[in-house]
C-alpha cells in the first residue's frame, strides 16, 4: 500500500511529476495553516472567562427554583439579538463593556503586543447612548485586556491601565480616568456597604465578595457632579448612579466585571450579589444580559421583521467552534478533489526522450489492429514492433529512466518480474516465446491475436504486481 501511494506522484518514466508534487505540498501547507489558525483562535467572548453567559443561566435557573409558580416566565435572558424581545417586556439591561473608551475609534493596533490590547468588543458612543436611553441599564466597566481572553488566565499585566478608561458619563471628557483604581494583586474578600439613597433598602448586602485586584472608583466622586456613589467596597465606589453625557438619562455603573463574568462570578458570593442587585433594580419584566454592540430592541418594538444592522464581522461567528470543523473538512475535501482531478484528468504524459506524446494503451491496440487487418502479409513485423513498444514502456514505468534498452532491457525487466513473482515471470517469458518471430510465421493470424491478447493481460498483471494502477492512461 505504501509503495502504491509513493508512486502516485510519479510519472511513467519513474520521475516525480512536479505538478502533482506541488499540489501535494500546497495541500499539506494549506491544511497546516488551517490547523494553526483554528488552534490559535481564542474562545468565543461570551463563553470565555470574560463572558457573562454563565451568569445569565445561573440567575435564571435560580429564579425559577425560587419562584416555582413562574416557571413559564424567563426572568433572566442572555440576549444576542434572537429571539426578538420587545422594549416594554424588559425592566433592566445588564450591559458588560469590553471597550474602556467608547468615545474614540478602535485601538487594537496601538500596542506592540496584541495581548495588551484593551479593546475586545467595540461599542460606539451612539450605540451605548441609545441603549441607556431606551431601557434602564446597569453598565459594567471593563477590567481585563485581550490576553486574558486568548490565554484564559489572569495576570496583573492584563489589567487595563486606569489611564485607558474614559468613563461614559457627562464629566468624563478627557482620556484617562485616574479615579479608576485597582486594588492589590491578591484576592480580597470583603462585604459591600450601601452608601447612597437610590438602592432599595431591601437589597441583601450581607455578601462576601471575593475579587482579585478589585476595580473601583474613588469614593464620593470629588470631581464629578453627574454621579453618586451608591455601594462601596472598603471606602471605594463599587456601584454608582450616573447621568449620560449631554442628557439627563440616568443609568447604573458597576465598576468590577469579575462580579459576574464566567471566571469571577463563582468566587465568594459574587454571582449571588449581582443576582440580588439586578432583582432589586428591575421591575416585573425581564432582565437581559446584553451581548450586542448595537441597540436592537428599539428597532424591533413595533414589528416582527428583523431590521438589525449587521456587519461583516458577524460572519466570523460561522468560523468559530463548532463550525470550524466543517470548514476544515471542506478544505480537505476540496484539496483532495483538485488533486484527484489533476491526477485523473490532467495533461497527457510526455516521453522525456522523444518529447512526443505517448498514446494510451487502447489507442495503440486499436491502431495496430487496424493496420494488421488492412495490410496482409505484415502481421509478424507489426506484432514485433508492438511488443517492443509495450515492453519498453513497461520497463520505463517499473525500472525508471536508467534502465537498459533493447534485448538487454527486456532481459533486465523479465529478471525483475521473476524476482517479484516467479510464476508471473515464467508466464511472461512463455508468452514472449510464443510470440517469437519464427513461431508467428507458422502459427497463423488466430495464434497471433490469441497470444497478443494474453500478452496484454500479463502486462496488466505485472503493473498490478508492482503497485501501478491499470487505467486508460497506462
C-alpha angles and dihedrals in degrees: 000000000000090000090053092050091047093055096047091087093047126098122227093268092061096254124121112262104235094208094053092043091052092050092051090049092049090048093053091046092048092050090049092051091050092049091048092047097051093040091056096046113112120236116275107279098239092050095041129092089273095049127099102212091105093056092052091054092045093049094048094047090049093048091051091049092050093044107041091167090063100050093128092058119083105214099176121039132178100224121209097157098278135110093037116243126197121233096238091056093063124078100175137018119204105204117187112197124215096183118073094199115042091172096071137054127261117309100182091123098047094091125069088222118054090211089066094056110123096202116079105155115019120220123182125232091241093051093050091048092052091050092051094046097049103046134018102266138200105204116202116204120228120249110171134063129230092270092070089057096047098040095033093224137101123236132163091247089060093060112110110249111247087232089065092061123097107180116228099237138091104272097043098090101140132071110257126042112209088182088076108087140182124213126224117307092259136085112275121199114198140144116243123233130218110234103160136070100230098070113089109252089226091072111118103236097171094103129128105227115201112199133167111226090344113227115223142152122244108274121257096018093246094187099038130071095181097072137054126200110240106168125022136194115206091340094311125108115260098165125026137179109225143175122234118247114275093359139072093237110131129210140168120256121204111191105200120054092191087082090075112010121110092260105043104030092082096054114098113324095322098124092042091051093053090044092055091042093052092050091048093051096041132073130217096301132085126296113219129195098214118217097169122105093211134048107265103158095063090057094052100049101106104024141046095223119103110245097167119145106240126193133197089258089071089066090066088072087074090060095054127092126326093018090055090075090056092053092048090051091047092050091050091049093050093049092048091048092051092047093048092046091052091046095049102034103022128127118303113270117253128218105240092208101052099019087224124129115261113228116224123253096261091053092050093049094046092049093048093047091051091050093046091052095044098045114056116203097024098085097110100049092044092048091051091049090051092049092050091050093049094047091047091051092047091049091051091052096047104030100030132223094310093067125117120258135226121009092344090052091050091051090048090051094048090050090052091050092049092051090052097042118358094194092052091047091053091050091051092048091049093049092048089051090052088053092054114134096244094050092046090054091060101031101072130222095295092059091046096055093042091055093043090053090050089048092055091049090052090050089058091047092052092049090050092047091055093047098257118137119239108225141136091279095054 
